[in-house]
Amino acid sequence: MKETKDGLRTGRFSNSPSADLYPLVLDIDDFKGDFSFDALFGNLVNDLLPSYLEEETDTSEGHGGHDAMSNGHLWTTSDTAKAAQAQSIPLFPEVDSLLSLFKNSCMQLIDLRKQIDGKLYNLKNEVSAQDSKHRTTLSELEKGVDGLFDSFSRLDSRISSVGQTAAKIGDHLQSADAQRETASQTIDLIKYLMEFNSSPGDLMELSPLFSDDSRVAEAASIAQKLRSFAEEDIGRQGIASSAIGNATASRGLEVAVANLQEYCNELENRLLGRFDAASQKRELSTMAECAKILSQFNRGTSAMQHYVGLRPMFDLEVMNEDARLVLGDPGSQPSPSNVARGLSSLYKEITDIVRKEAATITAVFPSPNDVMSILVQRVLEDRIPKLLEKLLVRPSLLNPPRMEEGGLILYLRLLAVTYEKTQDLARDLRGVGCGDLDVEGLTESLFLPHKDLYIEYEQASLRQLYKSKMEELRAESQQSSESTGTIGRSKGASVSSSQQQISVTVVTEFVRWNEEAVSRCTLFSSQPAPLAANVRAVFTCLLDQVSLYITEGLERARESLTEAAALRERFVLGTSVSRRVAAAAASAAEAAAAAGESSFRSFMVAVQRCGSSVAIVQQYFANSISRLLLSVDGAHAASCEEMATAMSSAEGAAYKGLQQCIETVMSEVERLLSAEQKATDYRSPDDGITPDHRPTNACIRVVAYLSRVLESAFTALEGLNKQSFLTELGNRLHKGLLNHWQKFTFNPSGGLRLKRDITEYGEFVRSFNAPTVDEKFELLGILANVFIVAPESLSTLFEGTPSIRKDAQRFIQLRDDYKSAKLAARLASLWTSSS
């Protein structure tokens, strides 16, 4: 076969018969690699098929016009002739060549398969032989490996045994070397100890080790060991001597102990001097070396304390400057806000200094936490207390400072802001680092003298604030009275002024004081029980203040009512007076009535503000106080009881004042009725003429007065207080009207006029929303019918309402025809039968 571009070898076929004998030669290599059957088949037939395709193309191109249709194709006349000619030619002339080619290819493929089968058989036999040989080799290798493992196991056991023996030998050698080293050190120590024990106070004959500055660390270590050993030996000798009672025991190592102590002191001082010199030069490595050596003396306590004591932050001048920074100029009154800013600045400066020192201490000392503990402790026990001594000067409770000087509240505010800022300092120092020092406990101890008596000062401060406020209000009231002038009592004016009224603003100020005090209680008391006790004490002060303030305010308002009542009593005249005196008395009575009305309004305003003040206190208790008391059993209930008790005095004053208000109103009603009601109102001489359906002038005046004066009561009172007050006033009005009408006689037209008055009164009292009062006035309207009906119809009036029969008996007697119509005899049988 020939090589083609598809990678297969193919032959070229000719149309001659000789070319069909061996048209194709196939090789096994043709089927290796990327074999493609399509490529093989194409290479077989491509030499035959192109001629057929070319002829087919020529045939299709030679077709002409369209004159016939066959099998769906249009045929021309010339194509018909050619088709007739083509019927004698085979449709696929290369078929024989292809069949011959395919047969020849199959024979070649069969030969190739036989060749491949032979090769596969030979390979199979060869592989079988090689596999048998390989298995034999593997078996021999396994036997060799097993033997090798046995050899390694024996070798490992031998190595382990040798190693253990070597380790034991090494341990013995190390122990022997340690004992030798210990013995050598012991010999040296004994020699050094004998040097120190030679003569008291003689340190000149010591070995060079103890005077060589380059071997200070070694000398310090040896000196400490000798000192420890000598002290233990003396202790053992003391016990032995006391046990056997031998007073003549041999001289021990007392001289060595004394000399060692002296030497250690001298060495320690020398190291401290070197440490100080290095500290001034900021040679941290030298400082660290000295600190490490000094740590062998008393665990380095002297070095730590020495370092802390020499810090500039503890200089006297620096600490005096602290007070000036916080308090300001000498002689000026400190302000809590200024003190807070000063403390924040000072404490930040202290914290920054301690932070810087912490970096140095960490680099120098082997135990930095211990040094930081000493440093922070020195800050809280030395620098801060000196500041607090000047800042928190506890005033005397017996002779407290005046409010112009700040009062007790200034001390408490300074205490609070100082405590809070110092707590922040403690937390900052804890964050910087202070070892195991109890910073919080140490800070608390600074304020214990103040916190032990804190609640007493808080209560005294609240009392002082209240007293100062009351003096201020009285001064304002006095100044207002002097500037505006007071109306003479002869004219019936009330003495009280607007400044003396209860002020909700003042009560709100009381609550604000209390809130501030409670915030300090929360700040100073961390445990629930002490906090609840302090809060109760502070809240009780508020209850006392509010109770006293509103009670005094109500009493002042009551005094106005009492003065108005006195004015009314002063101008009550008898019947036999001149017209001039009566006119003057009437004018004075009008003035007294005006004073009474003004006092009524003033008291209602006082009651309204009293209610608002109590509501403010109750709301404050619910929002701020109760949650602080609930954690302690019984505290909340006790405070509620105290609140009710404190407000009872104000309630008593309010009740008495409201009774006086009713008396004031009824007195004016009676005066108006007495002055305005005429006998002819109910007994008109022109009886029988068209009646007057208008209310009487007295009724109009009374209703107008009640509407005007009670307007403030409707606004000031609410709830049960309002209902009780109006019900009581309505009952008193009903009773007063009954007594008033007993003074007159009535004819039928007068009865109609009375009925109109009753309707007017009833419509007014309906605004009281008091059902019992409404019922009484409705019965009055029915009762007025006794003056209107004919005598023979009186008995029918009480059939549906027997409850008014008693009042009806009195009213019937007021009829102008009671005697002429002999109503007493006529109704006697009726009263007898009904009873």
C-alpha positions in Angstrom: 0.0 0.0 0.0 1.0 3.6 -0.5 1.3 6.2 2.3 -1.5 8.8 2.2 -2.2 12.0 4.0 -4.5 10.1 6.5 -1.6 8.0 7.7 -2.7 4.8 5.8 -1.1 3.1 2.9 -3.5 2.6 0.0 -3.2 1.3 -3.6 -4.4 2.8 -6.9 -6.8 0.8 -9.0 -6.9 0.7 -12.8 -9.7 -0.4 -15.0 -7.7 -3.2 -16.5 -8.3 -6.8 -15.4 -4.7 -7.2 -14.4 -5.1 -4.6 -11.8 -7.7 -6.6 -10.0 -5.4 -9.5 -9.0 -3.7 -7.8 -6.0 -5.4 -4.5 -5.6 -4.5 -4.0 -1.9 -1.8 -5.1 0.6 -2.8 -4.7 4.3 -0.2 -4.6 7.1 -0.6 -5.1 10.9 0.9 -1.7 11.5 -2.1 -0.2 9.7 -4.2 -1.1 12.7 -1.9 0.4 15.3 -2.2 3.9 16.9 -5.2 6.0 16.0 -7.0 3.5 13.8 -10.1 4.7 11.9 -12.3 2.3 10.0 -13.9 5.2 8.0 -10.5 6.2 6.8 -9.6 2.6 5.9 -12.8 2.1 4.0 -12.5 5.4 2.2 -9.0 4.6 1.0 -10.3 1.3 -0.4 -13.1 2.7 -2.5 -12.0 6.3 -3.3 -10.1 5.1 -6.5 -13.3 3.5 -7.9 -16.1 5.8 -6.9 -14.9 9.1 -8.2 -15.4 8.0 -11.9 -19.0 7.1 -11.1 -19.6 10.4 -9.4 -18.1 12.4 -12.3 -20.4 10.6 -14.7 -23.4 11.3 -12.5 -22.5 14.9 -12.4 -22.2 15.2 -16.2 -25.5 13.5 -16.6 -27.3 15.9 -14.3 -25.8 18.9 -16.0 -26.9 17.8 -19.6 -30.6 17.9 -18.9 -32.4 20.6 -20.9 -36.1 21.9 -21.2 -38.9 20.6 -19.1 -41.5 18.7 -21.2 -42.2 15.6 -19.0 -42.4 14.7 -15.3 -41.1 11.3 -14.1 -40.8 10.3 -10.4 -41.4 13.9 -9.6 -38.8 15.3 -12.0 -39.4 17.3 -15.2 -37.9 15.9 -18.3 -37.2 17.6 -21.7 -37.5 16.1 -25.2 -33.8 15.6 -25.7 -33.5 13.9 -22.3 -36.1 11.3 -23.3 -33.9 10.1 -26.1 -30.8 9.9 -23.9 -32.7 8.0 -21.3 -33.7 5.4 -23.9 -30.1 5.1 -24.8 -28.9 4.8 -21.3 -31.1 1.9 -20.5 -28.6 -0.4 -22.2 -25.8 0.8 -19.8 -25.5 -0.7 -16.1 -26.4 1.7 -13.4 -23.3 0.9 -11.2 -20.5 -0.5 -13.4 -17.9 -0.5 -10.5 -19.8 -3.0 -8.4 -17.8 -5.9 -9.7 -14.5 -4.1 -9.0 -15.8 -3.3 -5.4 -16.8 -6.9 -4.8 -13.5 -8.2 -5.9 -11.8 -5.6 -3.7 -13.9 -6.5 -0.7 -13.2 -10.2 -1.1 -9.5 -9.7 -1.5 -9.5 -7.4 1.6 -11.4 -10.0 3.6 -8.9 -12.7 2.7 -6.0 -10.4 3.7 -7.8 -9.6 7.0 -8.2 -13.3 7.7 -4.5 -13.9 7.2 -3.7 -11.0 9.5 -6.0 -12.4 12.2 -4.2 -15.7 12.0 -0.9 -14.0 12.3 -2.1 -12.1 15.3 -3.6 -15.2 16.9 -0.2 -17.0 16.5 1.6 -14.1 18.1 -0.9 -13.9 21.0 -0.4 -17.6 21.6 3.3 -17.3 21.7 3.1 -14.2 24.0 0.7 -16.1 26.4 3.2 -18.9 26.7 6.0 -16.5 27.3 4.1 -14.5 29.9 3.1 -17.8 31.7 6.8 -18.8 31.9 7.9 -15.4 33.1 5.1 -15.4 35.7 6.2 -18.7 37.1 9.8 -17.5 37.2 8.6 -14.2 39.0 6.7 -16.1 41.6 9.7 -18.2 42.4 11.8 -15.1 42.8 9.3 -13.4 45.1 9.1 -16.5 47.3 12.9 -16.5 47.7 12.8 -12.7 48.5 10.2 -13.2 51.2 12.3 -15.8 52.9 15.3 -13.4 52.8 13.3 -10.4 54.2 12.0 -12.5 57.1 15.5 -13.4 58.0 16.6 -9.8 57.7 13.8 -8.7 60.1 14.9 -11.3 62.6 18.4 -10.0 62.4 17.2 -6.4 62.9 15.1 -7.4 65.9 18.1 -9.0 67.6 20.2 -6.0 66.8 17.5 -3.6 68.2 17.3 -5.7 71.4 21.0 -5.6 71.8 21.2 -1.8 71.1 18.4 -1.2 73.7 20.3 -3.3 76.3 23.5 -1.4 75.6 21.7 1.9 75.8 20.1 1.1 79.2 23.4 0.1 80.5 25.0 3.3 79.2 22.2 5.4 80.7 22.7 3.8 84.1 26.4 4.4 83.8 25.7 8.1 82.8 23.3 8.6 85.7 25.9 7.2 88.1 28.6 9.5 86.5 26.3 12.5 86.7 25.4 11.8 90.3 29.0 11.4 91.1 29.8 14.6 89.3 27.0 16.4 91.1 28.2 15.1 94.4 31.7 16.1 93.6 30.5 19.5 92.6 28.4 19.8 95.7 31.3 18.7 97.8 33.5 21.2 96.1 31.0 24.0 96.7 30.5 22.9 100.2 34.2 23.1 100.8 34.2 26.6 99.4 31.2 27.6 101.4 32.8 26.2 104.6 35.9 28.1 103.8 33.9 31.3 103.2 31.9 30.7 106.4 35.0 30.3 108.4 36.2 33.6 107.1 33.0 35.3 108.2 33.1 33.6 111.5 36.7 34.6 112.4 36.2 37.8 114.3 33.2 40.2 114.8 33.0 43.1 112.4 36.2 42.1 110.6 35.4 42.1 106.8 38.9 43.0 105.6 40.3 39.4 105.6 37.6 38.0 103.2 38.4 36.3 99.9 38.8 38.5 96.8 35.4 37.2 95.6 33.6 39.4 98.1 35.3 42.6 97.0 35.5 42.0 93.2 32.9 44.2 91.5 32.8 42.0 88.5 31.7 39.0 90.6 29.0 40.8 92.6 26.3 38.4 91.6 28.3 35.4 92.6 29.2 37.0 95.9 25.6 37.9 96.7 24.4 34.4 96.0 27.1 32.8 98.2 26.5 35.4 101.0 22.8 34.5 101.0 23.5 30.8 101.1 26.0 31.3 104.0 23.6 33.5 105.9 20.7 31.0 105.5 22.9 28.1 106.6 24.2 30.0 109.6 20.8 31.1 110.8 19.4 27.6 110.5 22.4 26.3 112.5 21.9 28.8 115.2 18.2 27.8 115.3 19.0 24.1 115.6 21.6 24.9 118.4 19.0 26.9 120.3 16.5 24.1 120.2 19.2 21.5 121.3 20.4 23.7 124.1 16.9 24.2 125.5 16.2 20.5 125.2 19.3 19.4 127.2 19.5 22.5 129.5 23.2 23.0 128.7 24.0 26.6 129.5 27.6 26.2 128.3 27.0 25.2 124.8 29.9 25.8 122.4 30.0 29.0 120.5 28.2 28.7 117.2 27.9 30.9 114.1 26.6 34.0 115.7 29.7 36.0 114.5 29.2 34.7 111.0 25.6 35.7 111.0 26.5 39.2 112.2 29.3 39.6 109.7 27.1 38.2 106.9 24.3 40.6 107.8 26.7 43.5 107.7 28.3 42.4 104.5 24.8 41.9 102.8 23.8 45.3 103.9 26.9 46.9 102.6 26.6 44.9 99.3 22.9 45.8 99.0 23.7 49.5 99.5 26.5 49.3 97.0 24.2 47.8 94.4 21.4 50.3 95.1 23.9 53.1 94.5 25.0 51.6 91.3 21.3 51.1 90.4 20.5 54.8 91.1 23.5 55.9 89.0 22.3 53.7 86.1 18.7 55.0 86.6 19.8 58.6 86.2 21.6 57.7 83.0 18.7 55.5 81.8 21.1 52.5 81.4 18.5 49.8 81.4 20.9 46.9 81.1 22.9 48.0 84.1 19.7 48.6 86.1 18.4 45.1 85.1 21.7 43.5 86.2 21.6 45.3 89.6 17.9 44.4 90.0 18.5 40.8 89.2 21.3 40.6 91.9 19.2 42.6 94.4 16.3 40.1 93.9 18.4 37.7 96.0 18.1 40.1 99.0 14.6 39.9 100.5 13.3 38.9 97.1 14.3 42.3 95.8 11.8 44.2 98.0 14.3 46.9 99.0 15.2 47.5 95.3 11.5 47.7 94.3 10.6 50.1 97.1 13.7 52.1 96.5 12.9 52.5 92.8 9.3 53.4 93.4 10.2 55.9 96.2 12.5 57.9 94.0 9.9 58.4 91.3 9.3 62.1 90.6 5.6 61.7 90.7 5.7 61.3 94.5 7.6 64.6 95.1 5.9 66.9 97.5 5.9 69.8 95.0 4.1 67.6 92.5 1.5 66.5 94.9 0.9 70.1 96.0 0.4 71.0 92.4 -2.3 68.3 92.2 -4.6 70.3 94.6 -4.1 73.5 92.7 -4.9 71.8 89.4 -8.1 70.4 90.7 -9.4 73.1 93.1 -8.2 76.1 91.2 -7.0 79.3 92.9 -6.9 79.3 96.7 -9.9 80.9 98.3 -12.2 80.3 95.3 -15.2 78.0 95.7 -14.7 74.8 93.8 -17.3 73.8 91.2 -18.1 70.1 90.7 -17.8 70.5 86.9 -14.4 72.1 87.2 -13.3 69.5 89.8 -14.4 66.8 87.4 -12.4 68.2 84.5 -9.4 68.7 86.8 -9.6 65.2 88.1 -9.9 63.8 84.6 -6.8 65.7 83.5 -4.8 64.8 86.6 -5.8 61.1 86.6 -5.0 60.8 82.9 -1.6 62.3 83.6 -1.0 59.8 86.5 -2.1 56.9 84.3 0.2 57.9 81.5 3.1 58.2 83.9 2.4 54.7 85.3 2.2 53.3 81.8 5.6 54.7 81.0 7.0 53.4 84.3 5.5 50.0 83.4 7.6 49.8 80.3 10.8 50.6 82.3 9.9 48.2 85.1 9.2 45.4 82.6 12.6 45.9 81.0 14.5 46.2 84.4 13.0 44.0 87.1 12.8 40.2 87.0 9.4 40.4 88.8 7.7 43.4 87.1 4.2 42.6 88.5 5.5 43.0 92.1 7.0 46.3 91.3 3.8 47.5 89.5 1.9 46.5 92.6 4.1 48.6 94.8 3.9 51.5 92.4 0.1 51.5 92.1 -0.2 51.0 95.8 2.0 54.0 96.5 -0.2 56.1 94.1 -3.4 55.1 95.9 -2.0 55.3 99.4 0.1 58.4 99.1 -0.6 60.7 96.2 -4.4 60.3 96.0 -5.1 60.6 99.8 -3.1 63.8 99.9 -5.4 65.2 97.2 -8.5 63.9 98.9 -7.6 65.6 102.2 -7.7 69.0 100.5 -10.6 68.3 98.2 -13.1 66.5 100.5 -13.3 68.6 103.7 -16.2 67.1 105.6 -18.4 69.9 107.0 -20.0 69.9 110.4 -23.6 68.7 110.6 -24.2 70.9 113.7 -23.0 74.0 112.0 -23.3 73.3 108.2 -22.0 75.8 105.7 -24.5 78.3 104.4 -26.1 77.9 100.9 -24.2 81.0 99.8 -21.0 79.0 100.5 -22.3 76.0 98.6 -24.0 74.3 101.5 -23.8 70.5 102.2 -24.9 69.8 98.6 -21.5 71.1 97.4 -19.7 68.6 99.6 -21.9 65.7 98.4 -21.5 66.6 94.7 -17.7 66.9 95.1 -17.7 63.5 96.9 -19.7 61.9 94.1 -17.6 63.3 91.3 -14.3 62.5 93.1 -15.5 58.9 93.9 -16.5 58.3 90.3 -13.4 59.7 88.8 -11.2 57.8 91.3 -13.0 54.6 90.4 -12.2 55.3 86.7 -8.6 55.8 87.7 -8.5 52.4 89.5 -9.9 50.7 86.4 -7.3 52.4 84.2 -4.5 51.4 86.6 -5.8 47.8 86.6 -5.7 47.9 82.8 -2.1 49.1 82.8 -1.1 46.4 85.3 -0.7 46.2 89.0 0.0 42.5 89.8 -2.2 41.0 92.5 -3.0 44.3 94.1 -6.7 44.7 95.0 -7.0 48.1 93.4 -10.8 48.3 93.8 -10.7 47.4 97.5 -7.9 49.9 98.1 -9.9 52.6 96.3 -12.9 51.9 98.4 -10.9 52.2 101.6 -10.0 55.8 100.6 -13.7 56.8 100.8 -14.8 54.7 103.8 -14.7 57.7 106.2 -17.0 59.6 103.9 -19.3 56.7 103.0 -19.9 55.7 106.6 -21.7 59.0 107.3 -22.9 59.6 103.8 -26.6 59.1 104.3 -26.7 61.5 107.3 -25.2 64.2 105.1 -27.6 63.4 102.3 -30.6 63.8 104.6 -29.2 67.0 106.2 -28.5 68.4 102.7 -32.1 67.8 101.6 -33.4 69.5 104.7 -31.1 72.4 104.1 -32.2 72.7 100.5 -35.8 72.7 101.6 -35.3 75.3 104.2 -33.4 77.5 101.8 -36.2 77.2 99.2 -38.9 78.1 101.7 -36.9 81.2 102.8 -36.6 82.1 99.1 -40.3 81.8 98.5 -41.2 83.8 101.6 -38.8 86.5 100.5 -40.3 86.6 97.0 -43.8 86.7 98.5 -42.9 89.5 100.8 -41.2 91.5 98.1 -44.3 91.0 95.8 -46.6 92.1 98.6 -44.5 95.2 99.2 -44.3 96.1 95.5 -48.0 95.7 94.7 -49.5 96.6 98.1 -52.1 94.6 99.9 -55.8 95.3 99.9 -57.2 96.2 103.3 -59.1 93.6 105.2 -61.9 96.0 105.7 -62.6 95.7 102.0 -62.7 91.9 102.2 -59.6 91.0 100.2 -57.6 87.9 100.8 -54.2 88.4 102.3 -52.6 85.4 100.4 -50.8 86.2 97.2 -49.9 84.1 94.1 -46.4 83.5 95.4 -47.8 81.7 98.5 -49.8 79.3 96.4 -48.6 75.7 96.0 -46.3 75.5 93.0 -45.9 72.4 90.9 -42.5 73.7 89.8 -41.3 73.8 93.4 -42.4 70.2 93.9 -40.6 69.2 90.7 -37.5 70.8 92.1 -37.9 68.7 95.3 -38.1 65.6 93.1 -35.0 66.7 91.1 -33.1 67.0 94.4 -34.2 63.6 95.3 -33.2 62.1 92.0 -29.8 63.5 92.4 -29.5 62.1 95.9 -30.7 58.6 94.7 -28.1 58.7 92.0 -25.5 59.2 94.6 -27.0 56.3 96.7 -26.7 54.1 93.6 -23.1 55.2 93.1 -22.0 54.6 96.7 -24.0 51.4 97.5 -23.2 48.4 95.5 -25.1 45.8 97.6 -28.9 45.6 97.3 -29.7 45.9 101.0 -27.6 49.0 101.8 -28.8 50.6 98.6 -32.5 50.0 99.5 -32.0 51.4 103.0 -30.3 54.5 101.7 -32.9 55.0 99.0 -35.7 54.7 101.5 -34.1 57.2 103.7 -33.7 59.7 100.9 -37.2 59.1 99.5 -38.7 59.6 103.0 -37.1 63.1 103.0 -39.0 63.8 99.7 -42.2 62.6 101.3 -41.7 64.8 104.3 -40.9 67.8 102.1 -43.8 67.4 99.8 -46.2 66.6 102.6 -45.1 69.7 104.6 -45.1 72.0 101.6 -48.5 71.1 100.2 -50.1 70.9 103.7 -48.8 74.4 104.5 -50.0 75.6 101.2 -53.5 74.2 101.8 -53.5 75.6 105.3 -52.6 79.1 103.9 -55.5 78.7 101.4 -57.8 77.7 104.3 -56.7 80.8 106.2 -58.1 82.9 103.3 -61.4 81.0 103.6 -61.4 81.5 107.4 -60.8 85.3 106.9 -63.6 85.5 104.4 -65.9 83.8 106.8 -64.9 86.2 109.6 -65.7 89.1 107.2 -69.2 87.7 106.6 -69.9 87.2 110.3 -68.8 90.8 110.9 -71.5 92.3 108.8 -74.5 90.3 109.9 -77.0 92.9 111.2 -80.1 92.7 113.1 -83.5 93.8 111.9 -83.8 97.2 113.6 -81.1 99.2 111.8 -81.2 102.4 109.9 -81.3 102.4 106.1 -77.9 104.0 105.9 -76.3 101.4 108.2 -78.1 98.6 106.2 -76.7 100.0 102.9 -73.1 100.2 104.3 -73.5 96.7 105.7 -74.8 95.4 102.3 -71.8 97.0 100.6 -69.4 95.3 103.1 -71.2 92.0 102.6 -70.7 92.3 98.9 -67.0 92.8 99.6 -66.9 89.8 101.9 -68.7 87.7 99.3 -66.0 88.7 96.7 -63.3 87.8 99.2 -65.0 84.5 99.8 -65.3 83.8 96.1 -61.6 84.7 95.6 -60.6 82.4 98.5 -62.7 79.6 97.1 -60.9 79.8 93.7 -57.5 80.1 95.5 -58.2 77.0 97.5 -59.4 75.0 94.4 -56.2 76.0 92.7 -54.2 74.8 95.7 -56.1 71.5 95.7 -55.5 71.0 92.0 -51.8 71.7 92.4 -51.7 69.5 95.4 -53.1 66.6 93.3 -50.6 67.3 90.6 -47.8 67.3 93.1 -48.8 64.0 94.6 -49.1 62.5 91.1 -45.5 63.7 90.4 -44.3 62.0 93.5 -46.2 58.8 92.7 -44.9 58.7 89.2 -41.3 59.3 90.4 -41.7 56.5 92.9 -43.0 54.1 90.2 -40.3 55.0 87.7 -37.2 55.4 89.8 -37.6 54.2 93.4 -39.6 51.0 93.3 -37.1 49.1 91.2 -34.4 49.8 93.7 -36.5 48.5 96.6 -38.0 45.3 95.1 -34.8 43.3 95.6 -35.2 43.6 99.4 -38.2 42.0 101.1 -40.7 44.4 102.6 -38.9 47.6 101.5 -41.3 48.4 98.7 -44.4 47.8 100.8 -42.9 49.9 103.7 -42.2 52.8 101.3 -45.8 52.6 99.9 -47.1 52.8 103.5 -44.8 55.7 104.3 -46.0 57.5 101.2 -49.7 57.1 102.2 -48.9 58.2 105.8 -47.1 61.3 104.6 -49.9 62.4 102.3 -52.6 61.8 105.0 -51.9 65.2 106.6 -52.4 66.9 103.2 -55.5 64.9 102.6 -56.9 66.1 106.0 -56.1 69.7 105.2 -57.7 69.4 101.8 -60.9 67.8 103.3 -61.2 70.6 105.9 -60.7 73.2 103.2 -63.3 71.6 100.9 -65.8 71.7 103.8 -65.0 75.4 104.3 -65.5 75.9 100.5 -69.0 74.4 100.8 -69.7 76.6 103.8 -68.5 79.6 101.8 -70.7 78.8 98.9 -73.7 78.1 101.0 -73.2 81.3 103.0 -73.3 83.3 99.8 -76.3 81.4 98.4 -78.2 82.1 101.6 -77.1 85.8 101.4 -78.3 86.0 97.8 -81.6 84.3 98.6 -82.1 86.5 101.6 -81.3 89.7 99.7 -83.0 88.9 96.4 -86.0 86.8 97.2 -89.2 88.8 97.7 -92.4 87.7 99.3 -94.3 88.7 96.2 -92.2 86.3 94.1 -94.5 83.4 95.3 -97.6 85.3 96.3 -98.4 87.6 93.5 -101.3 90.0 94.2 -102.5 89.6 90.7 -103.1 85.9 91.0 -105.2 84.6 88.2 -103.7 86.7 85.6 -101.2 85.1 83.1 -98.4 83.7 85.3 -94.7 84.7 85.0 -92.8 81.6 83.8 -89.4 83.2 84.3 -87.3 82.1 87.3 -87.2 84.5 90.2 -84.4 87.1 90.4 -83.0 85.3 93.5 -82.9 82.0 91.5 -81.1 83.6 88.6 -78.5 85.2 90.9 -77.9 82.0 92.8 -77.5 79.9 89.7 -75.2 82.5 88.1 -73.1 82.6 91.3 -72.9 78.8 91.5 -71.9 78.5 87.8 -69.2 81.1 88.2 -67.7 79.9 91.4 -67.9 76.2 90.8 -66.1 76.5 87.5 -62.8 76.3 89.3 -64.0 73.3 91.3 -64.9 71.4 88.1 -61.4 72.0 86.8 -59.5 71.4 90.1 -61.2 68.3 91.4 -61.4 64.9 89.7 -62.4 61.4 90.4 -63.9 60.5 93.7 -62.9 63.8 95.3 -65.0 65.7 92.7 -67.9 63.4 93.1 -68.0 63.6 96.9 -67.6 67.3 96.9 -70.4 68.0 94.4 -72.7 65.5 96.1 -72.2 67.1 99.4 -72.7 70.6 97.9 -75.9 69.4 96.1 -77.3 68.0 99.4 -76.5 71.2 101.2 -78.1 73.3 98.4 -81.2 71.1 98.6 -81.5 71.5 102.3 -80.8 75.2 102.2 -83.5 75.8 99.6 -86.0 73.8 101.6 -85.3 75.9 104.7 -85.4 79.1 102.6 -88.8 78.4 101.1 -90.2 77.7 104.6 -90.2 81.5 105.1 -92.8 82.2 102.4 -96.5 81.5 101.6 -97.6 80.5 98.1 -100.6 81.0 96.0 -101.1 78.9 92.8 -99.2 81.3 90.5 -96.5 81.5 93.1 -96.4 77.7 93.1 -95.8 77.8 89.3 -93.0 80.3 89.9 -91.5 78.0 92.5 -91.7 75.1 90.2 -89.9 77.1 87.6 -87.1 77.9 90.1 -86.9 74.3 91.1 -86.5 73.3 87.4 -83.7 75.9 87.0 -81.9 74.6 90.1 -82.4 71.0 88.9 -80.9 71.7 85.5 -77.9 73.3 87.1 -77.2 70.5 89.6 -77.5 67.9 86.8 -74.0 69.0 85.9 -72.8 67.5 89.2 -73.4 64.0 87.8 -74.8 63.0 91.3 -77.8 60.7 90.9 -78.9 61.2 94.5 -79.0 65.0 94.2 -80.9 64.8 90.9 -83.5 62.6 92.5 -83.9 65.0 95.4 -84.6 68.0 93.0 -87.0 65.9 90.9 -88.9 65.2 94.1 -88.9 68.9 94.9 -90.5 69.5 91.5 -93.3 67.1 92.5 -93.5 68.7 95.9 -94.1 72.1 94.4 -97.4 70.8 93.0 -99.0 71.2 96.5 -99.3 74.9 95.8 -100.9 74.5 92.4 -103.7 71.9 92.7 -107.0 72.5 94.2 -107.4 71.5 97.9 -109.6 68.5 97.1 -106.9 67.1 94.7 -104.0 67.2 97.3 -104.6 63.6 98.4 -103.9 62.3 94.9 -100.4 63.9 94.7 -98.8 61.4 97.1 -100.2 58.2 95.8 -97.1 57.5 93.6 -94.5 59.1 95.9 -95.2 58.5 99.5 -91.6 59.3 100.4 -92.2 63.1 100.1 -95.3 63.0 102.4 -93.4 64.4 105.4 -92.0 67.4 103.4 -95.5 67.8 101.8 -97.1 68.3 105.2 -94.8 71.3 105.9 -95.3 72.7 102.4 -99.1 72.4 102.5 -99.0 74.6 105.5 -97.4 77.3 103.4 -100.4 77.6 101.1 -102.1 81.0 101.4 -105.5 79.2 101.7 -104.3 76.7 104.3 -106.6 78.2 107.0 -109.4 79.4 104.8 -109.8 76.1 103.1 -109.4 74.3 106.4 -106.8 72.0 104.9 -105.6 70.9 108.3 -108.9 69.2 109.1 -109.4 67.9 105.6 -106.0 66.3 105.4 -105.9 65.0 109.0 -107.8 61.8 107.9 -105.3 61.4 105.0 -102.2 61.6 107.3 -103.9 59.2 109.8 -104.8 56.6 107.2 -101.3 56.8 105.6 -99.6 56.4 108.9 
